[in-house]
Amino acid sequence: MSASTDTLAAETAEGLAHLWRTLGHGVDGESATQGTLRYRPGAVPERAGSPTASPLALAVDLAGDLEVTGVLGEGGMGQVLAARQRSLERVVAVKHLRPAQATSEAEAALLDEGRITGGLEHPNIVPVHALGRGPDGAPVLVMKRIEGVSWRALLADAEHPLWARLLARTGDRLAANVEILVAVCDALAFAHARDVVHRDVKPENVMLGAFGEVYLVDWGIARRLGSPPAPELVGTPAFMAPEMLDADTGRISARTDVYLLGGVLHMLLTGRPPNAGQTLTAVCASALRGGGAVTFEPGVPLALATLCRAALDRDPGKRPTGATAMRAALLEWLRLRAAEDLGRGALRRADEVEQLAAAVSAGTAAPVALERAAIACRVAFADALRAWPDNPEARAGWLRCRLRLLDHALQGAHVEAAEALLEELTAEGVESGLLVERARRLEACRVERRAFAEAADHGRRMAQALDERTSLRERRWLWAVLLGSTTAVLLLILSRGGLGGITVLETAFFALFVDLALIGAAYVGRRALLANVFNRRVTGVVIWSMTALVFHRFAASYAGETRVEAVLLTDLWILVGATGVAAFTVQRLLAPIAATFAICALGAGLFPEATLVLFAVAPVFAVVAALWAHGRALRRG
């Protein structure tokens, strides 16, 4: 602040109190903070027409051309009247000073306003039709009459009929208000191009026509840039820029209006003007601090919040360069509004993914639900970032979502999903600190998976090796050969008169015949019967059991044993031992065969005369038992 500010501050209390009493307001309250302030230190109120008043050199006398029909509005210094202009048969608005405020200074200000506004012919600035004298000889400003409502009144009335027209185009109140602010920026950009700053931009000074017209009005304190500095305090305290409180008007620039635009945007986003306080002094102190550090509620569009903070920066050099830059930023937000909506939708999807990931980890949700949510989330973020690649919230949310999915994949040892996510994040140049620990965990998952795969492969090979279904048909042929050969031997023995008609040595040759038949069958079907461990074991048990009987019988014959029943009984117990041991060590499916031989051996021991029959039916029952056991195992498997 300059030294002149200290002088201004010293006069503020008395000067402002006198000013607001003059204007008919109190020093505090909304009227004092949101009304337009006009204060020039050292100025003495002076009645128009007094000896020291400045003469009005106006050539146009409008007294006979204007027929006043009513009052449209009142401000701190003057009134706006509704009138009929007889010469052109049209309705106009006439601004004039209230008699109590008609000082020479006020008259000069009205003339300046007329000349400045008249020189700004723009669709968003009210056209000036004439500047002249009214019926009482005082200056009047004749302007186009606007059939509409002030923006401030519209903001205060959510049910105003004009909202229907505005929302029909945008579908959103904030977007409709931003479009109005864009039109205000257009008006200011035009004025700035002609070296004019408004200095009193606020919703109250924006009029909205019934057909969508937007007008920036009340150029009463507008200033031409480059005009001689004058110590004055003018503006609306609730919206004033910090430099407007400096008595040195040389600091006023187009960026002062940018601050005011930021203040209007602040009101649109928060419902409050930027300079807070219950008293005029408090509001002015707030204005001196500037509003660049303002905070916003969640849900306020990030782009608008960022633009608002920049426009309200205490340092004019850090604000947007002018109304054109503000307009461009607002139009960019309007363009990206749909993209921002997509981003918010994607963030909601990301929250859903996080919740489902936690639920899946806790066992309260199905993994397929998370997979579907993750796919929907990826599509949502792809759409959002395609519409607005630099959307910081969407980019941060998409990173957070993928990191959560990566953590979930690592937790569940889903290596392929984790690899894909890590590769994607690495390719995007995500900060390495976020990925190093996750990459280490992924490598641990790979090692664990390889170990599991090796164990699973070993188990698979073992299962294949012991699979009873392998070469089942060939094993049945082996059983058939055993059954056929033993039946042939039995018939031969019966044809010789039973056990009494044969010797032990002959039984040895009979066993050798059966053994060789089995060996031959095994050789013929060797590719199938040797295909896996189970088949090799079963085939080996059958052949080695029969071979054991051959050796036993030849040994018994060599030892001089003549009782065939005794030899056969011992054979049965040899078969019981061989198949029993095999049932525990080779394959449990051999247990029914061992049981069959055991039953027949017990029967032969109790009834020696039935030994031949029992020995003959034992292989038959054993084969039946084996086939039943195999069939049951296959049905279970």
Protein Blocks (a to p, Z undefined) as FASTA:
>chain_A
ZZklmmmmmmmmmmmmmmmmmnopafbdjklmmmccdddehiacddehiakbccdddfbd
cklmpccfbdfbdcfkbccdddddfklopadddddddfklmcfklmmmmmmmmmmmmmmc
cfkbccdfbdcddfkopacddddddddddfklmmmmmkbfklmmmmmmnopaklmmmmmm
mmmmmmmmmmmmnopafklacfklpccdfkopacdehjllgccehiacddddedjfkloc
fklmpmblklgcfklmmmmmmmmmmmmmnopafbgcjbfklmmmmmmnopmlpccdehia
fklmmmmmmmmpfblklmcfblklmmmmmmmmmmmmmmmmmmmmmmmmmmmmmmmmmmmm
nopacfklmmmmmmmmmmmmmmmmmmmmmlmklmmmmmmmmmmmmmmmmmnopaklmmmm
mmmmmmnopafklmmmmmmmmmmmmmmmmmmmmmmmmmmmmmmmmmmkgoklmmmmmmmm
mmmmmmmmmmmmmmnopjmlpcfklmmmmmmmmmmmmmmmmmmmmmmmmmpmklmmmmmm
mmmmmmmmmmmmmmmmmnopabfklmmmmmmmmmmmmmmmmmmmmomklmmmmmmmmmmm
mmmmmmmmlmmmmmmmmmmmmmmmmmmmmmmmmmmZZ
